[in-house]
Every structure is written in structure tokens, then in C-alpha cells.
């Protein structure tokens, strides 16, 4: 059972986990777009910003998650809002 949830496996070896991870990336993309459109404010905005930062740090710190992220990119515009969010931070 746990092997099906192992992020160190490739996408073809672990389609259930890969699908869930891509759903998470899509949710993160929407969160970044919402943030970039200034739709968050106050405590909600701070919380969203911290959550986005924490999620992106997890990807940065984990090679297997970075590999899954790279595998999810299928077009030059894929995750453009995530990239734009990261560009604001530099």
C-alpha cells in the first residue's frame, strides 16, 4: 500500500500519486494566480502567501518532488503563475 504513495517512484510506476501531485500543482497554480491578481488581503492573504512559500520550499528541497514537477510541465506556459510568483520573490 505505501509503495503506491511513494513520491520517489516515477510517474509511470506510481500513477495514483502522480495524479494527486499534479492536482496539487494545479491548485498551487490557481493560488499563485489569485495572489498575483491581488485577490488576497489581510490575514487570509498572509496565510496564503506563507502556504505558497512553504509548498514551493518543499519542492525546492526535495529532488523527487522536483522531478515530478518537471514531468508535469507539458507546455512553455505550464505553471506560468508559479514562475511569476517566484520571480516576485527574487
PyMOL commands that set and color helices and strands:
alter all, ss='L'
color gray80, all
select helices_A, chain A and resi 2-5+11-13+15-36+42-61+63-72+80-89
alter helices_A, ss='H'
color red, helices_A
deselect
rebuild
show_as cartoon
